[in-house]
Each structure stands twice: as structure tokens, then as C-alpha cells.
């Protein structure tokens, strides 16, 4: 993984010192809150419902074990002993004391971390596939390109005050796990027939108030032009994006307003001025960054391991965990492992205690090569585990509450912090997630249902990505009360799709019953081992809507 040089470290340390002085001036009232707001946002510090929230950048979701231990230290020392991993592959702390934030940033800087550009109208954290570099279905390692994008976008003065926040994702696997279609700019890297790395560029994706999937604006772009082309696209957005209405300020609104073809033409025109300029990437520059992503010293192992196969045959619970949480690896004898942060109603989705973070860091050292990942789905990943060690890891993970075998299942819920913390939220997310997880606490039943994604957002900003959940839940305000709108048919990956609203919203106490009726409708109409999204695609949302609202009306009549 990338390591700071002396210039990186100096820049981050100088930012910490600068912010320490800004905090001092705010606490002494030399700065008003209005003056302080843009300064704290530049460092990822938000004012939430109860306290300040600090968002820490985890570039493309990649962490060293020492960095995870520092995140644990911060949770234990400065917060309430936990952190929340987000869909942007970052971590958030919800209970920050302002006067101590400079110390937090100083501690982060000691392990090459910061909160810079995790907020504000700038280019945010670059995201990618959590299995980047080890996935057998990828054609290009996207981490090098992601790091080049990160270095280019950090402190990029031209794009420090864009019309609105800007998110970039890059993927290169046969199965898109970075959801490139729902980003402001999505990049798909691949090899052409000649074995050359090429890029497909999409623009105008995004969720929130107006969910739109990105459109391809450039095919077959040589990787050397990645920065100049992306720069040209953002420059066009910066020039024409709306600044009079924040709800219409994202690039998706611009692309939709003028059309993808016109937007692409504007980018091509802008690109003429930089296409072969200093921003063009060279092989030497690529190699400079690529040296930090060399594979570890893998052992030469057989693809199968006798003890592993024996445990699979003899232990049903272990076999189920392997089926859901263990993933193929490009190197024989190795696997990647997802550690679930969704143990059920005992803990909110995405949360991890300081003890769990320390434990995962220990796992990374003991069972891998000191590296781990944060997944878009808010889980944690060990990328390089020997198959012979999987059973021992599983037993250790069980003790830490990180071995729930539910990856990709109904209880692997994505959820934002919602109204419990966020001042923007219309409704709470966490209690709804926990109530649904409690309703579906029979792992055998959930396992038999197969792949189902359920995403919850506490407001229209869609931090829980409810639009692309097979089942989506959106918190809405209804006469000052918390209600929940349900969508069905969303999906992420190669066939990313936006869910459709099934009808009027529901109260909080109704939500477990609503999900139960949706699942019962799926089971009644399922053919063979059909996945939920396949059944929805075949029969449409009408049967689900009819069942949910028919039962609701019967209950209302009974109560009357």
C-alpha cells in the first residue's frame, strides 16, 4: 500500500498545526461558528445532532494493521469506544469533543492518515473494489490508478470549491463491486485485444434526491490520459454546474439537463487543451506508484488443503461461513475473507468496537500480510488468508463477534447512522435495521433465501444507498413523525438498477412486518433457487405491493 514520503508527511502535519490554531481561535470566540464551519469541513469535522462527527479518510478502503490499531485507539481514547464504517469505505466517529480533535488528527498523522477532503464541495475519497489486487476476475489492479487519482485530487486548488461534492469510483473486475454507475465519475479499467489497459468513463451518476445512473461518455481511453480526461470532465462541471440550488448542483443534474452526448462533447473540447500536456501519465509515474502495491511474498501452496476440506465436510456452520464469507483469490491456496459487522440486533450495521478493531488488526498480522480492507457494504476484509488457516480464523472471529455467515444475505443490512446521530436525517435508521435483523434471526431461514440486499437511509441524501438495495428503505418526515418509504428492485453491480417505490410510507413499528410480507411473497413466487432480484424481474413489484398493503388494510380495519 502507498506510503507517505517526507512531503506528504510534512503537508499533513502542517494541516494539523493549522487546524489546532483554528480550533483554539474558535474556542476563544476569535472565530464565529459561521467562520469556523468551512475550516472544520476541510478536515472532515461535522456538527451532528449531539456532538461533532469526524470522518477519517481510508483511501480506496485499504488499511495497514497499524492504522487499524490507531483507529481503535481513537475510538477508545476520544470517542465512546466504537467507530462506524461507511459505504464510502471511510470511518466515522460520532462523539468528538472539539478541543480534542487536533490531538486526534495528530495521532492519525503518525500513521499516515487524515480527514482531509472527507467533506466539502471537493473530490472525496476515491473508492474501488474491496478485493482489488487479489480478485481472480479482475483484468487490471485498480489500486494504482486509484492512488494516482488520490494524489492528483488531494489539495487540487482548482477543484477545492466545486458546485457540490464529487465522488469517483474505479473498478476492473468482471463483477463490478465498486458500483461505478452510481458515482459522479465512474471508471472501468480493462484490457483490450492487444493487452493494453483501457478505460471506460461514465459521468452523471448519483443517488440522493434525484437518483440517476451514470452514462458512458468515453470508451477505449488509454490509461495515460486518465487524469487529463477526468480533469476536463470536472472542469466542465465546475464551469456549468449550478451553484444557486444545492439540490440541483451535482454533476448528474448537468448531464441530464444538457444530455450525455452534449456533455461528452464539451469534455472533448476541453480535453484538447490538456490531452498531451504535463498531466499525461507516464510509465515511470505509474511504476513509481505501483511499487507500493507489489504482491506480498505468497507461499507456493496447493489450491486445496486437506485439513480445510475435512473441516468443510464435518462442520456445517463452518461450511456455511465459507460459502458466504470466503471469496476466491488469484493465488492458489489463498482466499479472501469478509468479517461481518452485522451480528444482528446486538450492534448497528457498520459499527465496530475498539476491541474488534484491534482484533481485526491482529488477524491481519496473524493470518495475512498486515493488510485489510473496508468494503462498500460496511464490512471488513482480510485479503490474503491461507486456506489451511480458515478454520482457525473462523473460530477466532466467532469469539470477536465477527463471524456471522450472512454476507450478501437479508441481514447483511447497509444502513447510515440516521436520526440517532445525523442532523440531516428525517428518521432513524439503526432501530429499523435492528428490528429487521431481530425478526430474521433464524440464520438457516435467511441462508435458504439466498442473495438479498436491504439498504436503509435516514433521509433523501441516501447515504445508505437505499435506491440500489433489492429492498430499499427511506426515512421520511410526515407531519413531524418518522415514516418509511419502501422500494423494491434496486441492484448494484454490473446490472445496477434503481428500485421502485411500492406505495405510501409505513410507520416504524410496521417495518418488520412489511419486510416479512415482502419475503413471504418472494418465497411464494420463487422458482427453484431463483434470487430475489430475479423473481422481482420476472413477476414485477405488483404482487409484493398487493400483499403488503392488503395485510396493512386488514390490520387497520381490525384496529378500527
SEGU-428329 format. One record per residue (C-alpha): y, x, z; residue in one letter. Coordinates in steps of 0.001 Angstrom, whole numbers, plus 500000, padded with zeros to 6 digits. Example, Ala and Ser with C-alpha at 12.3 -4.5 7.8 and 13.67 -1.06 7.14 Angstrom:
495500512300507800A 498940513670507140S 
REM end
This chain:
500000500000500000X 503580501080499439X 505125503437501995X 508817503917502682X 510439507148501612X 513382508641503500X 515851506491501570X 514010503230502264X 513801504023505962X 517443505008506173X 518617501828504432X 516594499581506741X 517705501458509879X 521330501211508777X 520910497478508291X 519520497169511831X 522520499035513267X 524889496897511213X 523300493680512409X 523261494872516018X 527041495196515832X 527348491782514163X 525312490193516952X 527492491917519558X 530610490514517882X 529100487021517743X 528093487067521409X 531604488184522371X 533105485455520128X 534766488002517840X 532833486179515095X 532631482408514867X 529284480763514089X 530617479960510625X 531430483643510029X 528136484782511531X 525931482387509546X 525827484319506224X 525314487582508108X 522289486357510043X 520786484664506994X 520852488020505196X 518430489199507873X 516159486166507873X 517559484563511021X 517862480763511025X 519129478365513669X 516375475784514153X 516073472702516327X 515564474504519639X 516214478182519053X 516708480847516404X 513823481394514000X 513216484837512485X 511366485137509201X 509801488546508577X 509030489710505039X 505444490552504138X 505769491705500509X 503054490098498361X 501200489302501605X 499979492876502175X 499843494391505668X 498559497574507286X 496757497200510595X 499607498949512426X 502033496417511002X 499894493514512199X 499836495079515649X 503616495220515567X 503745491530514640X 501516490881517654X 503828492970519850X 506844490952518723X 505082487638519407X 504081488826522873X 507366490530523811X 510108488491522179X 508600485086521391X 506119482678523003X 503029484739522191X 502384483469518663X 503671483585515098X 503430481213512159X 502193482470508771X 503887480631505922X 502998479589502371X 505293482384501175X 502934484981502745X 505533485755505434X 505521485263509205X 507991483248511276X 508860483410514968X 510284480165516315X 511718481153519707X 514089484073519205X 516877484981521648X 519853486117519605X 520724489092521795X 517193490489521373X 516906490082517596X 518357493566516846X 515595495051519034X 513027493045517067X 514413494365513777X 514419497891515178X 510748497549516135X 509946496174512685X 511738499088511008X 509486501510512883X 506528500197510841X 508381499723507542X 509144496010507910X 512258493835507995X 513643490345507484X 515933491202504558X 516105488585501776X 513773486170503533X 516693483758503437X 519843483124501433X 520514482490497760X 518799485632496536X 515422486753495207X 512976486036498021X 509594487577498856X 507513488375495760X 504107486703496112X 500742487227494468X 497009486641494796X 495654487430498274X 492692489161496601X 494843491321494320X 493227494675493631X 489743493629494745X 489137490381492832X 486449490723490147X 488181488127487947X 491495489967487589X 492334491996484484X 495351493839485916X 496141494799489506X 499331492769490072X 500337494635493227X 502006497473491330X 504070495061489262X 504880493049492396X 506121496184494153X 508246497133491154X 509787493657491293X 510359494002495030X 512110497352494707X 514249496086491837X 515264492861493597X 515994494305497055X 519752494716497544X 520311493831493886X 524065493189494116X 524323491002491017X 521834488518492427X 522897488514496085X 524673485155495738X 522730483072493234X 523305479321492933X 520229478831495108X 517200480700496490X 514907482259493892X 511133482748494098X 508883484845491880X 505070484915491814X 502734487068489749X 499027486620489025X 496429488248486798X 493159486594487782X 491102484162485741X 491664481638488544X 495383481595489347X 495596481848493136X 499347482559493192X 500337479151491725X 502716480740489221X 503601477363487686X 505491476207490771X 507872479163491016X 511358479765489669X 509783482502487596X 506047482857487258X 504412485905485695X 500861486054484423X 499588489536483557X 496648490046481198X 495104492473478727X 495404491809475001X 492691492550472463X 493844496176472280X 493535496586476056X 497308496688476574X 498914494979479559X 500988491988478518X 502943489387480479X 503355485645480073X 506628484490481621X 507203480966482943X 510520479596484218X 511804476476485890X 509014475686488313X 509623474432491825X 508829471694494298X 511288470122496727X 513356467055495877X 512597467326492151X 509115468809491622X 508707470418488208X 506059472759486829X 507231475902485098X 507317476220481316X 506288479262479283X 509396480939477873X 507884484240476720X 504427485246475526X 502990488702474978X 505750490641476735X 504912494360477140X 504856495203480861X 507502497881480308X 510059495097479760X 509219493076482864X 512350493965484825X 514804493692481957X 513413490333480856X 513304488852484363X 516810490205484955X 518011488482481787X 516450485183482843X 518074485312486274X 521372486349484708X 521336483243482521X 520572481125485577X 523299482852487578X 525791482095484830X 524911478454484133X 523174477220487305X 525058474532489205X 526956475526492333X 528615472187493045X 525471470460494346X 522763472387496235X 520197469704495363X 520722470464491675X 521213474209491940X 517663475506491353X 516727477006488001X 514318474118487376X 517300471759487038X 518966474051484498X 515797474468482432X 515194470721482468X 518822469934481594X 519120472193478556X 515422472306477642X 512979475185477892X 513482476188474263X 517246476469474676X 516859478336477964X 514420480786476348X 516885481336473501X 519669482074475984X 517431484597477727X 516540486282474438X 520226486565473588X 520998488083476976X 517997490389476725X 519405492054473613X 521796493983475839X 519149495479478128X 515841495319476266X 515511499067475761X 518029500141478387X 517664502050481654X 515800499144483273X 512863499558480913X 509837500664482901X 508160503932482032X 504597505031482613X 505916507649485025X 507638504976487107X 504525502797487043X 502404505767488148X 504862506592490943X 504271503175492491X 500599502908491518X 499712505943493646X 500249503768496735X 497655501268495542X 494749503578494842X 491418502127495980X 490023503397499294X 487021505682499475X 484416502974498917X 480834503860499732X 478262503642496968X 476240500660498112X 473634498398496546X 475008494994495597X 472654493303498054X 471847494178501655X 468503493278503247X 469910492519506717X 472669490366505238X 470176488367503159X 467938487938506216X 470792486506508288X 471666484149505429X 468152482743505444X 467794482484509213X 471231481317510338X 472609478099508813X 476041478422510454X 476440481975509147X 475329480904505652X 477919478125505669X 480648480563506712X 479645482950503930X 479709480102501425X 483254479029502355X 484971482134503741X 483389485101501956X 484508485984498426X 483281488202495618X 484511491800495383X 484770494055492340X 482902496870494143X 479115496459494687X 478102495992498316X 481524494733499425X 483123491325499959X 486495489881500912X 486681487611503955X 489127484839504805X 489720484311508509X 490744480708509088X 493853479961511152X 492774476285511123X 490282475888514003X 491022472181514354X 493154470222516831X 493441473151519250X 496005475016517143X 498584474203514423X 497745475380510886X 499038478870510176X 499613479833513814X 498062482942515316X 498406484260518864X 499307487857519616X 495721488415520787X 494383487095517486X 496767489311515512X 495646492356517477X 492035491341516910X 492529490966513163X 494169494402513072X 491118495783514881X 488857494045512338X 490819495670509503X 490157499105511003X 486577498491512122X 485275496581509115X 487598497766506364X 490179500383505490X 493074499348507727X 494459496729505356X 494722492938505444X 496418490114503574X 498222486832504235X 497094484026501931X 499275481333500363X 497149478838502316X 498347480429505607X 495043482154506375X 494354485876506877X 492185488023504622X 490155491184505144X 489868492542501583X 487159495208501937X 484182494338504142X 480716495806503580X 478107493067503146X 475977494722505782X 478824494175508287X 479439490489507542X 477194489115510273X 478752491337512963X 482231490388511747X 481332486696511857X 480150486950515447X 483331488802516453X 485527486334514573X 483888483416516384X 484917484902519720X 488521485129518482X 488612481556517153X 488973482794513572X 485588481894512080X 485950478216511210X 483969477737507994X 486488475437506329X 488255477430503627X 489121475021500810X 487892472018502791X 489747468987504118X 490595470599507468X 491992473761505861X 495351471991506004X 498572473573504794X 501490472461506968X 505063473516507597X 506360473628511227X 508081470281510584X 510239468361513043X 508845470154516082X 510985473122515095X 512870472719511825X 516315471099511942X 515948470029508292X 512731468066508841X 512663464278508749X 509349464070510585X 506818466149512470X 504037467888510537X 501975469515513261X 500889466352515153X 499799464754511865X 497771467831510908X 496132467982514336X 495336464259514339X 493667464508510919X 491729467596511986X 490572465758515108X 489450462772513020X 487412465066510764X 485953467335513423X 482401466981512077X 482058470172510064X 478793469002508484X 480565465961507036X 483608467945505897X 481353470575504343X 479496467927502332X 482794466562500984X 483424469842499187X 486776471159497988X 489732469018499093X 493232470312499756X 495539468443502128X 499145469624502353X 501834468347504732X 505622468789504514X 508053467542507135X 510816466951504604X 511624466881500903X 512149470667500824X 508329470800500524X 507640473980502492X 504109472619502975X 503732472251499186X 502591468639499540X 503206467969495837X 500257470188494833X 497804469076497513X 494877466924496368X 496182464745499189X 499867465261499958X 501777464025502988X 505596463974503101X 507595463164506218X 510437460719505532X 513145459113507631X 513025455320507754X 515768453710509849X 515725456656512221X 511929456629512628X 509331459091511330X 507198457810508442X 504885459483505948X 504582459097502190X 501200459898500638X 500445461367497214X 497095461830495506X 496035464011492587X 498023467190493138X 496339470514492440X 497076474227492328X 495557476992490256X 495038477021486502X 495323473232486396X 498312472884488687X 499379469245488896X 501832467140490875X 500447464325492993X 501443460686492516X 502838458502495300X 500356455732496126X 502884453325497659X 505046452596500729X 505031455035503611X 502967454891506807X 503723455359510480X 502426458441512279X 499645456611514115X 498322455206510814X 497880458554509100X 494356459455510306X 493145456008509158X 494906456410505811X 493180459742505151X 489857458258506287X 490193455412503778X 491074457836501006X 487991459912501819X 485774456812502061X 486986455726498611X 486149459168497255X 482647459082498762X 482005455587497386X 483034456591493860X 481842460183493737X 479272461100491099X 476875463854492118X 478679466901493505X 481961465919491895X 485031467417493545X 487712465121494973X 490214466029492266X 487597465349489578X 486890461888490983X 490623461139491080X 490936462320487488X 488101460043486409X 488984456809488250X 492737457242488825X 494646456503492037X 494375452686491839X 491087452403493821X 492492454633496565X 495715452646496730X 493874449330496801X 491602450392499665X 494363451938501762X 496766449008501519X 494124446270501687X 492932447609505030X 496533448059506191X 497381444435505343X 494278443141507151X 495242445070510262X 498816443765510122X 497564440153509832X 495193440684512751X 498010442052514906X 500237439101513960X 
REM end
